[in-house]
């Protein structure tokens, strides 16, 4: 049986809603726009981590993430330089997310293209699942992954956020 994991969290406002940043001593464990009540998300994380993340607005890793998120949303940052704690990501999901990290700022790639880059050319649906379940939104740019026909897809039920992020990058690239 594994020991409970000590983790900390911070909320940070952004143009796509409050971003929940969860850190460990290894780095960012989870970073994504909050889509439900904070209490529900913390309860879900507590089950996985076997401990309740504590609020820590002064956590250095979260502070770095806040600075880089603000730079990104201002159009001044194209790539994130944050240590990621991958312990919540396994197998092909990690391969897919690592491949997503290679999609250049302001560009998109299809799920099939990402599957090829991840070493499993027939795993486009698995790439979709990896993008939908990633603990790292925005900093691992799953918003840059689109359908084969070029349509943007759902982005966790919030296509308007995906569209916003893609338009932000396109505008900053011009």
VMD Tcl script that builds the backbone (N, CA, C; Angstrom):
set m [mol new atoms 522]
animate dup $m
set s [atomselect $m all]
$s set {name element resname resid chain x y z} {
  {N N UNK 1 A 0.853 -1.186 0.000}
  {CA C UNK 1 A 0.000 0.000 0.000}
  {C C UNK 1 A 0.895 1.244 0.000}
  {N N UNK 2 A 0.562 2.184 -0.844}
  {CA C UNK 2 A 1.370 3.387 -0.948}
  {C C UNK 2 A 0.972 4.398 0.116}
  {N N UNK 3 A 1.941 5.184 0.489}
  {CA C UNK 3 A 1.701 6.216 1.509}
  {C C UNK 3 A 0.900 7.366 0.903}
  {N N UNK 4 A 0.155 8.080 1.724}
  {CA C UNK 4 A -0.557 9.267 1.225}
  {C C UNK 4 A 0.430 10.276 0.651}
  {N N UNK 5 A 0.008 10.989 -0.350}
  {CA C UNK 5 A 0.862 11.962 -1.028}
  {C C UNK 5 A 0.549 13.362 -0.516}
  {N N UNK 6 A 1.578 14.051 -0.061}
  {CA C UNK 6 A 1.408 15.434 0.393}
  {C C UNK 6 A 1.296 16.340 -0.835}
  {N N UNK 7 A 0.209 17.071 -0.921}
  {CA C UNK 7 A 0.000 17.970 -2.056}
  {C C UNK 7 A -0.613 19.276 -1.570}
  {N N UNK 8 A -0.471 20.287 -2.419}
  {CA C UNK 8 A -0.960 21.622 -2.117}
  {C C UNK 8 A -1.756 22.117 -3.318}
  {N N UNK 9 A -2.662 23.059 -3.093}
  {CA C UNK 9 A -3.405 23.598 -4.224}
  {C C UNK 9 A -3.547 25.109 -4.110}
  {N N UNK 10 A -3.811 25.677 -5.263}
  {CA C UNK 10 A -4.047 27.113 -5.376}
  {C C UNK 10 A -5.010 27.320 -6.537}
  {N N UNK 11 A -5.892 28.279 -6.397}
  {CA C UNK 11 A -6.769 28.691 -7.491}
  {C C UNK 11 A -6.238 29.989 -8.081}
  {N N UNK 12 A -6.328 30.099 -9.397}
  {CA C UNK 12 A -5.867 31.319 -10.052}
  {C C UNK 12 A -6.864 31.707 -11.143}
  {N N UNK 13 A -7.343 32.946 -11.124}
  {CA C UNK 13 A -8.299 33.374 -12.151}
  {C C UNK 13 A -7.632 33.457 -13.523}
  {N N UNK 14 A -8.401 33.128 -14.550}
  {CA C UNK 14 A -7.900 33.211 -15.922}
  {C C UNK 14 A -9.077 33.529 -16.841}
  {N N UNK 15 A -8.802 33.839 -18.095}
  {CA C UNK 15 A -9.894 34.103 -19.041}
  {C C UNK 15 A -10.788 32.897 -19.305}
  {N N UNK 16 A -10.334 31.684 -18.956}
  {CA C UNK 16 A -11.152 30.479 -19.141}
  {C C UNK 16 A -11.680 29.957 -17.809}
  {N N UNK 17 A -11.718 30.813 -16.801}
  {CA C UNK 17 A -12.212 30.435 -15.486}
  {C C UNK 17 A -11.081 30.210 -14.500}
  {N N UNK 18 A -11.445 29.933 -13.269}
  {CA C UNK 18 A -10.430 29.663 -12.252}
  {C C UNK 18 A -9.660 28.408 -12.609}
  {N N UNK 19 A -8.344 28.495 -12.544}
  {CA C UNK 19 A -7.471 27.359 -12.815}
  {C C UNK 19 A -7.033 26.774 -11.474}
  {N N UNK 20 A -7.259 25.474 -11.332}
  {CA C UNK 20 A -6.827 24.761 -10.130}
  {C C UNK 20 A -5.418 24.236 -10.385}
  {N N UNK 21 A -4.492 24.642 -9.531}
  {CA C UNK 21 A -3.095 24.210 -9.633}
  {C C UNK 21 A -2.805 23.358 -8.406}
  {N N UNK 22 A -2.446 22.099 -8.622}
  {CA C UNK 22 A -2.124 21.182 -7.534}
  {C C UNK 22 A -0.659 20.790 -7.689}
  {N N UNK 23 A 0.095 20.926 -6.607}
  {CA C UNK 23 A 1.534 20.636 -6.658}
  {C C UNK 23 A 1.927 19.591 -5.622}
  {N N UNK 24 A 3.058 18.964 -5.899}
  {CA C UNK 24 A 3.735 18.092 -4.943}
  {C C UNK 24 A 5.188 18.554 -4.899}
  {N N UNK 25 A 6.001 17.863 -4.156}
  {CA C UNK 25 A 7.424 18.204 -4.129}
  {C C UNK 25 A 8.090 17.943 -5.476}
  {N N UNK 26 A 7.451 17.160 -6.334}
  {CA C UNK 26 A 7.991 16.847 -7.660}
  {C C UNK 26 A 7.625 17.894 -8.709}
  {N N UNK 27 A 6.589 18.676 -8.463}
  {CA C UNK 27 A 6.169 19.683 -9.433}
  {C C UNK 27 A 4.657 19.779 -9.527}
  {N N UNK 28 A 4.176 20.166 -10.707}
  {CA C UNK 28 A 2.746 20.333 -10.950}
  {C C UNK 28 A 2.128 18.949 -11.124}
  {N N UNK 29 A 1.181 18.612 -10.273}
  {CA C UNK 29 A 0.486 17.328 -10.352}
  {C C UNK 29 A -0.760 17.450 -11.227}
  {N N UNK 30 A -1.392 18.605 -11.179}
  {CA C UNK 30 A -2.603 18.843 -11.947}
  {C C UNK 30 A -2.756 20.350 -12.137}
  {N N UNK 31 A -3.188 20.729 -13.326}
  {CA C UNK 31 A -3.419 22.138 -13.626}
  {C C UNK 31 A -4.476 22.180 -14.710}
  {N N UNK 32 A -5.647 22.672 -14.369}
  {CA C UNK 32 A -6.726 22.754 -15.337}
  {C C UNK 32 A -7.810 23.716 -14.848}
  {N N UNK 33 A -8.598 24.256 -15.802}
  {CA C UNK 33 A -9.723 25.093 -15.381}
  {C C UNK 33 A -10.682 24.278 -14.526}
  {N N UNK 34 A -11.148 24.864 -13.474}
  {CA C UNK 34 A -12.070 24.200 -12.559}
  {C C UNK 34 A -13.444 24.138 -13.216}
  {N N UNK 35 A -13.976 22.946 -13.371}
  {CA C UNK 35 A -15.254 22.752 -14.069}
  {C C UNK 35 A -16.393 22.381 -13.131}
  {N N UNK 36 A -16.081 22.160 -11.874}
  {CA C UNK 36 A -17.114 21.828 -10.901}
  {C C UNK 36 A -16.744 22.505 -9.594}
  {N N UNK 37 A -17.526 22.287 -8.578}
  {CA C UNK 37 A -17.244 22.904 -7.282}
  {C C UNK 37 A -15.869 22.461 -6.788}
  {N N UNK 38 A -15.127 23.393 -6.230}
  {CA C UNK 38 A -13.796 23.092 -5.708}
  {C C UNK 38 A -13.835 21.905 -4.752}
  {N N UNK 39 A -14.824 21.852 -3.888}
  {CA C UNK 39 A -14.925 20.769 -2.905}
  {C C UNK 39 A -15.011 19.410 -3.596}
  {N N UNK 40 A -15.767 19.329 -4.692}
  {CA C UNK 40 A -15.898 18.067 -5.429}
  {C C UNK 40 A -14.567 17.652 -6.049}
  {N N UNK 41 A -13.872 18.608 -6.626}
  {CA C UNK 41 A -12.574 18.294 -7.247}
  {C C UNK 41 A -11.562 17.873 -6.185}
  {N N UNK 42 A -11.548 18.560 -5.054}
  {CA C UNK 42 A -10.618 18.183 -3.978}
  {C C UNK 42 A -10.961 16.807 -3.416}
  {N N UNK 43 A -12.236 16.496 -3.333}
  {CA C UNK 43 A -12.648 15.168 -2.864}
  {C C UNK 43 A -12.162 14.083 -3.824}
  {N N UNK 44 A -12.314 14.320 -5.130}
  {CA C UNK 44 A -11.845 13.369 -6.138}
  {C C UNK 44 A -10.331 13.174 -6.034}
  {N N UNK 45 A -9.611 14.274 -5.930}
  {CA C UNK 45 A -8.153 14.186 -5.797}
  {C C UNK 45 A -7.753 13.489 -4.498}
  {N N UNK 46 A -8.462 13.748 -3.447}
  {CA C UNK 46 A -8.149 13.129 -2.150}
  {C C UNK 46 A -8.245 11.614 -2.221}
  {N N UNK 47 A -9.235 11.102 -2.961}
  {CA C UNK 47 A -9.359 9.648 -3.116}
  {C C UNK 47 A -8.152 9.077 -3.856}
  {N N UNK 48 A -7.729 9.759 -4.902}
  {CA C UNK 48 A -6.593 9.294 -5.701}
  {C C UNK 48 A -5.286 9.402 -4.912}
  {N N UNK 49 A -5.105 10.512 -4.222}
  {CA C UNK 49 A -3.848 10.792 -3.529}
  {C C UNK 49 A -3.783 10.189 -2.119}
  {N N UNK 50 A -4.932 9.783 -1.605}
  {CA C UNK 50 A -5.031 9.249 -0.245}
  {C C UNK 50 A -4.733 10.299 0.817}
  {N N UNK 51 A -4.896 11.553 0.452}
  {CA C UNK 51 A -4.776 12.670 1.396}
  {C C UNK 51 A -5.428 13.895 0.769}
  {N N UNK 52 A -5.807 14.825 1.596}
  {CA C UNK 52 A -6.475 16.033 1.120}
  {C C UNK 52 A -5.420 17.089 0.793}
  {N N UNK 53 A -5.444 17.604 -0.454}
  {CA C UNK 53 A -4.515 18.704 -0.760}
  {C C UNK 53 A -4.798 19.892 0.150}
  {N N UNK 54 A -3.747 20.520 0.633}
  {CA C UNK 54 A -3.932 21.685 1.501}
  {C C UNK 54 A -3.787 22.963 0.685}
  {N N UNK 55 A -4.547 23.979 1.071}
  {CA C UNK 55 A -4.457 25.261 0.377}
  {C C UNK 55 A -3.110 25.888 0.711}
  {N N UNK 56 A -2.413 26.332 -0.323}
  {CA C UNK 56 A -1.105 26.952 -0.125}
  {C C UNK 56 A -0.883 27.965 -1.238}
  {N N UNK 57 A -1.364 29.174 -1.015}
  {CA C UNK 57 A -1.227 30.207 -2.027}
  {C C UNK 57 A 0.208 30.700 -2.193}
  {N N UNK 58 A 1.089 30.300 -1.279}
  {CA C UNK 58 A 2.489 30.733 -1.355}
  {C C UNK 58 A 3.412 29.626 -1.857}
  {N N UNK 59 A 2.862 28.531 -2.393}
  {CA C UNK 59 A 3.678 27.428 -2.902}
  {C C UNK 59 A 4.519 27.902 -4.090}
  {N N UNK 60 A 5.846 27.691 -4.059}
  {CA C UNK 60 A 6.707 28.196 -5.140}
  {C C UNK 60 A 6.382 27.610 -6.521}
  {N N UNK 61 A 6.075 26.327 -6.596}
  {CA C UNK 61 A 5.762 25.720 -7.899}
  {C C UNK 61 A 4.467 26.312 -8.458}
  {N N UNK 62 A 3.477 26.512 -7.602}
  {CA C UNK 62 A 2.229 27.127 -8.046}
  {C C UNK 62 A 2.467 28.580 -8.442}
  {N N UNK 63 A 3.322 29.276 -7.696}
  {CA C UNK 63 A 3.627 30.672 -8.025}
  {C C UNK 63 A 4.273 30.770 -9.406}
  {N N UNK 64 A 5.185 29.846 -9.721}
  {CA C UNK 64 A 5.783 29.820 -11.058}
  {C C UNK 64 A 4.716 29.581 -12.122}
  {N N UNK 65 A 3.797 28.663 -11.837}
  {CA C UNK 65 A 2.723 28.374 -12.780}
  {C C UNK 65 A 1.844 29.602 -12.997}
  {N N UNK 66 A 1.538 30.321 -11.944}
  {CA C UNK 66 A 0.718 31.534 -12.041}
  {C C UNK 66 A 1.392 32.562 -12.947}
  {N N UNK 67 A 2.678 32.797 -12.737}
  {CA C UNK 67 A 3.414 33.761 -13.561}
  {C C UNK 67 A 3.369 33.341 -15.030}
  {N N UNK 68 A 3.636 32.053 -15.281}
  {CA C UNK 68 A 3.673 31.584 -16.666}
  {C C UNK 68 A 2.280 31.580 -17.306}
  {N N UNK 69 A 1.253 31.247 -16.539}
  {CA C UNK 69 A -0.110 31.331 -17.070}
  {C C UNK 69 A -0.466 32.766 -17.441}
  {N N UNK 70 A -0.146 33.704 -16.565}
  {CA C UNK 70 A -0.442 35.113 -16.850}
  {C C UNK 70 A 0.306 35.585 -18.098}
  {N N UNK 71 A 1.557 35.168 -18.242}
  {CA C UNK 71 A 2.328 35.519 -19.445}
  {C C UNK 71 A 1.687 34.909 -20.687}
  {N N UNK 72 A 1.247 33.662 -20.582}
  {CA C UNK 72 A 0.605 32.985 -21.709}
  {C C UNK 72 A -0.669 33.730 -22.112}
  {N N UNK 73 A -1.516 34.038 -21.142}
  {CA C UNK 73 A -2.774 34.709 -21.461}
  {C C UNK 73 A -2.550 36.141 -21.953}
  {N N UNK 74 A -1.430 36.735 -21.628}
  {CA C UNK 74 A -1.100 38.066 -22.144}
  {C C UNK 74 A -0.503 37.995 -23.551}
  {N N UNK 75 A -0.259 36.780 -24.045}
  {CA C UNK 75 A 0.339 36.590 -25.364}
  {C C UNK 75 A 1.847 36.692 -25.360}
  {N N UNK 76 A 2.461 36.674 -24.169}
  {CA C UNK 76 A 3.910 36.838 -24.049}
  {C C UNK 76 A 4.667 35.532 -23.842}
  {N N UNK 77 A 3.981 34.411 -23.713}
  {CA C UNK 77 A 4.643 33.118 -23.485}
  {C C UNK 77 A 4.072 32.104 -24.465}
  {N N UNK 78 A 4.984 31.398 -25.136}
  {CA C UNK 78 A 4.560 30.381 -26.099}
  {C C UNK 78 A 4.763 28.965 -25.593}
  {N N UNK 79 A 5.620 28.783 -24.610}
  {CA C UNK 79 A 5.879 27.438 -24.072}
  {C C UNK 79 A 6.018 27.538 -22.559}
  {N N UNK 80 A 5.555 26.511 -21.885}
  {CA C UNK 80 A 5.637 26.482 -20.422}
  {C C UNK 80 A 6.893 25.735 -20.006}
  {N N UNK 81 A 7.535 26.252 -18.976}
  {CA C UNK 81 A 8.736 25.639 -18.423}
  {C C UNK 81 A 8.462 25.349 -16.945}
  {N N UNK 82 A 7.678 24.302 -16.732}
  {CA C UNK 82 A 7.269 23.933 -15.377}
  {C C UNK 82 A 7.570 22.459 -15.152}
  {N N UNK 83 A 8.045 22.105 -13.968}
  {CA C UNK 83 A 8.242 20.671 -13.686}
  {C C UNK 83 A 6.868 20.013 -13.498}
  {N N UNK 84 A 6.640 18.922 -14.221}
  {CA C UNK 84 A 5.375 18.207 -14.126}
  {C C UNK 84 A 5.580 16.909 -13.350}
  {N N UNK 85 A 4.673 16.616 -12.451}
  {CA C UNK 85 A 4.651 15.359 -11.714}
  {C C UNK 85 A 3.665 14.447 -12.453}
  {N N UNK 86 A 4.189 13.463 -13.157}
  {CA C UNK 86 A 3.406 12.622 -14.059}
  {C C UNK 86 A 2.752 11.429 -13.357}
  {N N UNK 87 A 2.783 11.336 -12.054}
  {CA C UNK 87 A 2.322 10.111 -11.372}
  {C C UNK 87 A 0.854 9.768 -11.616}
  {N N UNK 88 A 0.027 10.714 -12.043}
  {CA C UNK 88 A -1.371 10.411 -12.328}
  {C C UNK 88 A -1.597 9.965 -13.775}
  {N N UNK 89 A -0.525 9.887 -14.549}
  {CA C UNK 89 A -0.609 9.564 -15.972}
  {C C UNK 89 A 0.166 8.273 -16.232}
  {N N UNK 90 A -0.462 7.343 -16.940}
  {CA C UNK 90 A 0.159 6.044 -17.176}
  {C C UNK 90 A 0.156 5.685 -18.663}
  {N N UNK 91 A 1.091 4.832 -19.045}
  {CA C UNK 91 A 1.109 4.173 -20.342}
  {C C UNK 91 A 0.993 5.094 -21.531}
  {N N UNK 92 A 0.112 4.688 -22.464}
  {CA C UNK 92 A -0.036 5.436 -23.710}
  {C C UNK 92 A -0.509 6.864 -23.475}
  {N N UNK 93 A -1.265 7.081 -22.427}
  {CA C UNK 93 A -1.718 8.448 -22.139}
  {C C UNK 93 A -0.527 9.380 -22.012}
  {N N UNK 94 A 0.506 8.933 -21.319}
  {CA C UNK 94 A 1.692 9.783 -21.193}
  {C C UNK 94 A 2.376 9.971 -22.541}
  {N N UNK 95 A 2.485 8.891 -23.312}
  {CA C UNK 95 A 3.097 9.005 -24.643}
  {C C UNK 95 A 2.340 10.027 -25.487}
  {N N UNK 96 A 1.012 9.956 -25.435}
  {CA C UNK 96 A 0.194 10.887 -26.220}
  {C C UNK 96 A 0.394 12.318 -25.743}
  {N N UNK 97 A 0.387 12.521 -24.429}
  {CA C UNK 97 A 0.545 13.881 -23.904}
  {C C UNK 97 A 1.943 14.428 -24.184}
  {N N UNK 98 A 2.944 13.571 -24.144}
  {CA C UNK 98 A 4.300 14.012 -24.509}
  {C C UNK 98 A 4.322 14.429 -25.981}
  {N N UNK 99 A 3.618 13.696 -26.838}
  {CA C UNK 99 A 3.550 14.056 -28.256}
  {C C UNK 99 A 2.822 15.389 -28.433}
  {N N UNK 100 A 1.765 15.606 -27.663}
  {CA C UNK 100 A 1.015 16.869 -27.731}
  {C C UNK 100 A 1.933 18.041 -27.399}
  {N N UNK 101 A 2.847 17.830 -26.483}
  {CA C UNK 101 A 3.768 18.912 -26.104}
  {C C UNK 101 A 4.614 19.381 -27.287}
  {N N UNK 102 A 4.723 18.545 -28.316}
  {CA C UNK 102 A 5.511 18.901 -29.492}
  {C C UNK 102 A 4.752 19.706 -30.534}
  {N N UNK 103 A 3.461 19.932 -30.331}
  {CA C UNK 103 A 2.691 20.726 -31.294}
  {C C UNK 103 A 3.064 22.195 -31.092}
  {N N UNK 104 A 3.586 22.838 -32.142}
  {CA C UNK 104 A 4.029 24.227 -31.985}
  {C C UNK 104 A 2.898 25.187 -31.607}
  {N N UNK 105 A 3.269 26.204 -30.885}
  {CA C UNK 105 A 2.370 27.293 -30.489}
  {C C UNK 105 A 1.677 27.847 -31.717}
  {N N UNK 106 A 0.372 28.047 -31.622}
  {CA C UNK 106 A -0.387 28.637 -32.711}
  {C C UNK 106 A -0.754 27.667 -33.819}
  {N N UNK 107 A -0.369 26.402 -33.680}
  {CA C UNK 107 A -0.680 25.396 -34.692}
  {C C UNK 107 A -1.551 24.314 -34.072}
  {N N UNK 108 A -2.094 23.456 -34.926}
  {CA C UNK 108 A -2.895 22.336 -34.453}
  {C C UNK 108 A -2.413 21.055 -35.117}
  {N N UNK 109 A -2.819 19.929 -34.546}
  {CA C UNK 109 A -2.552 18.609 -35.116}
  {C C UNK 109 A -3.777 17.754 -34.871}
  {N N UNK 110 A -4.030 16.834 -35.773}
  {CA C UNK 110 A -5.163 15.932 -35.623}
  {C C UNK 110 A -4.851 14.823 -34.629}
  {N N UNK 111 A -5.910 14.203 -34.123}
  {CA C UNK 111 A -5.734 13.097 -33.181}
  {C C UNK 111 A -4.889 11.989 -33.805}
  {N N UNK 112 A -5.116 11.699 -35.085}
  {CA C UNK 112 A -4.337 10.673 -35.784}
  {C C UNK 112 A -2.863 11.044 -35.885}
  {N N UNK 113 A -2.587 12.312 -36.148}
  {CA C UNK 113 A -1.193 12.766 -36.220}
  {C C UNK 113 A -0.493 12.593 -34.872}
  {N N UNK 114 A -1.193 12.920 -33.816}
  {CA C UNK 114 A -0.611 12.759 -32.476}
  {C C UNK 114 A -0.376 11.285 -32.191}
  {N N UNK 115 A -1.300 10.422 -32.615}
  {CA C UNK 115 A -1.138 8.976 -32.409}
  {C C UNK 115 A 0.135 8.484 -33.097}
  {N N UNK 116 A 0.375 8.960 -34.300}
  {CA C UNK 116 A 1.606 8.581 -35.019}
  {C C UNK 116 A 2.831 9.055 -34.237}
  {N N UNK 117 A 2.821 10.307 -33.794}
  {CA C UNK 117 A 3.948 10.851 -33.024}
  {C C UNK 117 A 4.162 10.099 -31.710}
  {N N UNK 118 A 3.078 9.570 -31.151}
  {CA C UNK 118 A 3.169 8.834 -29.882}
  {C C UNK 118 A 3.567 7.375 -30.099}
  {N N UNK 119 A 3.712 6.967 -31.355}
  {CA C UNK 119 A 4.172 5.612 -31.647}
  {C C UNK 119 A 3.077 4.585 -31.830}
  {N N UNK 120 A 1.829 5.009 -31.901}
  {CA C UNK 120 A 0.705 4.086 -32.101}
  {C C UNK 120 A -0.247 4.661 -33.146}
  {N N UNK 121 A 0.094 4.491 -34.438}
  {CA C UNK 121 A -0.653 5.151 -35.505}
  {C C UNK 121 A -2.155 4.883 -35.539}
  {N N UNK 122 A -2.609 3.790 -34.965}
  {CA C UNK 122 A -4.037 3.454 -35.016}
  {C C UNK 122 A -4.764 3.860 -33.731}
  {N N UNK 123 A -4.147 4.671 -32.903}
  {CA C UNK 123 A -4.699 4.989 -31.582}
  {C C UNK 123 A -5.276 6.400 -31.488}
  {N N UNK 124 A -5.884 6.878 -32.556}
  {CA C UNK 124 A -6.435 8.239 -32.530}
  {C C UNK 124 A -7.484 8.403 -31.429}
  {N N UNK 125 A -8.322 7.397 -31.236}
  {CA C UNK 125 A -9.333 7.501 -30.165}
  {C C UNK 125 A -8.680 7.538 -28.791}
  {N N UNK 126 A -7.619 6.769 -28.622}
  {CA C UNK 126 A -6.901 6.785 -27.341}
  {C C UNK 126 A -6.262 8.143 -27.103}
  {N N UNK 127 A -5.832 8.817 -28.168}
  {CA C UNK 127 A -5.312 10.180 -28.032}
  {C C UNK 127 A -6.434 11.086 -27.538}
  {N N UNK 128 A -7.632 10.915 -28.078}
  {CA C UNK 128 A -8.772 11.705 -27.623}
  {C C UNK 128 A -9.040 11.496 -26.142}
  {N N UNK 129 A -8.951 10.255 -25.713}
  {CA C UNK 129 A -9.150 9.953 -24.293}
  {C C UNK 129 A -8.050 10.587 -23.454}
  {N N UNK 130 A -6.812 10.515 -23.925}
  {CA C UNK 130 A -5.689 11.122 -23.195}
  {C C UNK 130 A -5.892 12.625 -23.054}
  {N N UNK 131 A -6.327 13.262 -24.120}
  {CA C UNK 131 A -6.561 14.712 -24.078}
  {C C UNK 131 A -7.717 15.046 -23.142}
  {N N UNK 132 A -8.755 14.222 -23.160}
  {CA C UNK 132 A -9.933 14.489 -22.330}
  {C C UNK 132 A -9.667 14.259 -20.851}
  {N N UNK 133 A -8.705 13.408 -20.543}
  {CA C UNK 133 A -8.458 13.047 -19.138}
  {C C UNK 133 A -7.147 13.599 -18.593}
  {N N UNK 134 A -6.465 14.409 -19.370}
  {CA C UNK 134 A -5.181 14.939 -18.917}
  {C C UNK 134 A -5.317 15.715 -17.601}
  {N N UNK 135 A -4.367 15.536 -16.695}
  {CA C UNK 135 A -4.362 16.394 -15.513}
  {C C UNK 135 A -3.722 17.754 -15.807}
  {N N UNK 136 A -3.117 17.882 -16.995}
  {CA C UNK 136 A -2.388 19.105 -17.349}
  {C C UNK 136 A -3.038 19.781 -18.555}
  {N N UNK 137 A -3.962 20.671 -18.300}
  {CA C UNK 137 A -4.571 21.424 -19.384}
  {C C UNK 137 A -3.793 22.733 -19.529}
  {N N UNK 138 A -3.821 23.290 -20.680}
  {CA C UNK 138 A -3.148 24.543 -21.037}
  {C C UNK 138 A -1.638 24.347 -21.090}
  {N N UNK 139 A -0.988 23.911 -19.991}
  {CA C UNK 139 A 0.471 23.764 -19.990}
  {C C UNK 139 A 0.924 22.580 -20.845}
  {N N UNK 140 A 0.099 21.564 -20.976}
  {CA C UNK 140 A 0.248 20.543 -22.010}
  {C C UNK 140 A -0.894 20.874 -22.967}
  {N N UNK 141 A -0.577 21.402 -24.148}
  {CA C UNK 141 A -1.583 22.078 -24.979}
  {C C UNK 141 A -2.552 21.150 -25.710}
  {N N UNK 142 A -3.364 20.425 -24.965}
  {CA C UNK 142 A -4.335 19.532 -25.589}
  {C C UNK 142 A -5.362 20.311 -26.417}
  {N N UNK 143 A -5.468 21.609 -26.176}
  {CA C UNK 143 A -6.369 22.427 -26.995}
  {C C UNK 143 A -5.893 22.512 -28.443}
  {N N UNK 144 A -4.654 22.164 -28.712}
  {CA C UNK 144 A -4.119 22.207 -30.080}
  {C C UNK 144 A -4.434 20.946 -30.874}
  {N N UNK 145 A -5.078 19.972 -30.258}
  {CA C UNK 145 A -5.434 18.725 -30.940}
  {C C UNK 145 A -6.866 18.852 -31.449}
  {N N UNK 146 A -7.027 18.639 -32.759}
  {CA C UNK 146 A -8.325 18.826 -33.410}
  {C C UNK 146 A -8.727 17.556 -34.166}
  {N N UNK 147 A -9.958 17.542 -34.588}
  {CA C UNK 147 A -10.478 16.411 -35.362}
  {C C UNK 147 A -9.850 16.388 -36.759}
  {N N UNK 148 A -9.933 15.235 -37.400}
  {CA C UNK 148 A -9.344 15.066 -38.730}
  {C C UNK 148 A -9.924 16.048 -39.746}
  {N N UNK 149 A -11.192 16.430 -39.560}
  {CA C UNK 149 A -11.813 17.357 -40.502}
  {C C UNK 149 A -11.491 18.821 -40.188}
  {N N UNK 150 A -10.660 19.043 -39.152}
  {CA C UNK 150 A -10.255 20.394 -38.790}
  {C C UNK 150 A -11.144 21.061 -37.755}
  {N N UNK 151 A -12.307 20.468 -37.458}
  {CA C UNK 151 A -13.169 21.053 -36.413}
  {C C UNK 151 A -12.494 20.858 -35.064}
  {N N UNK 152 A -12.827 21.722 -34.135}
  {CA C UNK 152 A -12.033 21.748 -32.902}
  {C C UNK 152 A -12.393 20.689 -31.876}
  {N N UNK 153 A -13.599 20.186 -31.871}
  {CA C UNK 153 A -13.968 19.176 -30.877}
  {C C UNK 153 A -14.461 19.808 -29.587}
  {N N UNK 154 A -14.577 18.995 -28.573}
  {CA C UNK 154 A -15.285 19.386 -27.360}
  {C C UNK 154 A -14.455 20.089 -26.289}
  {N N UNK 155 A -13.269 19.657 -25.979}
  {CA C UNK 155 A -12.430 20.218 -24.923}
  {C C UNK 155 A -13.144 20.148 -23.578}
  {N N UNK 156 A -13.457 18.918 -23.183}
  {CA C UNK 156 A -14.089 18.706 -21.889}
  {C C UNK 156 A -15.465 19.338 -21.773}
  {N N UNK 157 A -16.168 19.407 -22.907}
  {CA C UNK 157 A -17.490 20.013 -22.886}
  {C C UNK 157 A -17.476 21.527 -22.955}
  {N N UNK 158 A -16.301 22.092 -23.189}
  {CA C UNK 158 A -16.180 23.558 -23.257}
  {C C UNK 158 A -15.437 23.976 -24.525}
  {N N UNK 159 A -16.055 23.736 -25.693}
  {CA C UNK 159 A -15.378 24.102 -26.942}
  {C C UNK 159 A -15.087 25.597 -27.035}
  {N N UNK 160 A -15.873 26.412 -26.330}
  {CA C UNK 160 A -15.625 27.860 -26.356}
  {C C UNK 160 A -14.267 28.189 -25.736}
  {N N UNK 161 A -13.834 27.409 -24.749}
  {CA C UNK 161 A -12.518 27.626 -24.144}
  {C C UNK 161 A -11.411 27.203 -25.110}
  {N N UNK 162 A -11.633 26.098 -25.791}
  {CA C UNK 162 A -10.653 25.634 -26.768}
  {C C UNK 162 A -10.511 26.670 -27.885}
  {N N UNK 163 A -11.635 27.155 -28.364}
  {CA C UNK 163 A -11.621 28.180 -29.414}
  {C C UNK 163 A -10.882 29.433 -28.920}
  {N N UNK 164 A -11.162 29.841 -27.687}
  {CA C UNK 164 A -10.494 31.007 -27.106}
  {C C UNK 164 A -8.975 30.808 -27.098}
  {N N UNK 165 A -8.512 29.645 -26.628}
  {CA C UNK 165 A -7.072 29.383 -26.542}
  {C C UNK 165 A -6.434 29.350 -27.925}
  {N N UNK 166 A -7.088 28.729 -28.877}
  {CA C UNK 166 A -6.544 28.677 -30.239}
  {C C UNK 166 A -6.490 30.073 -30.858}
  {N N UNK 167 A -7.534 30.868 -30.649}
  {CA C UNK 167 A -7.547 32.235 -31.192}
  {C C UNK 167 A -6.518 33.118 -30.498}
  {N N UNK 168 A -6.343 32.938 -29.202}
  {CA C UNK 168 A -5.317 33.671 -28.458}
  {C C UNK 168 A -3.935 33.409 -29.066}
  {N N UNK 169 A -3.650 32.128 -29.329}
  {CA C UNK 169 A -2.343 31.781 -29.894}
  {C C UNK 169 A -2.187 32.290 -31.320}
  {N N UNK 170 A -3.219 32.183 -32.102}
  {CA C UNK 170 A -3.135 32.681 -33.479}
  {C C UNK 170 A -2.894 34.188 -33.493}
  {N N UNK 171 A -3.620 34.909 -32.653}
  {CA C UNK 171 A -3.457 36.370 -32.609}
  {C C UNK 171 A -2.051 36.751 -32.128}
  {N N UNK 172 A -1.546 36.057 -31.137}
  {CA C UNK 172 A -0.220 36.371 -30.605}
  {C C UNK 172 A 0.883 35.995 -31.591}
  {N N UNK 173 A 0.594 35.038 -32.496}
  {CA C UNK 173 A 1.592 34.593 -33.472}
  {C C UNK 173 A 1.690 35.538 -34.649}
  {N N UNK 174 A 0.662 36.363 -34.860}
  {CA C UNK 174 A 0.650 37.259 -36.030}
  {C C UNK 174 A 1.462 38.504 -35.819}
}
mol reanalyze $m
mol bondsrecalc $m
mol representation Tube
mol addrep $m
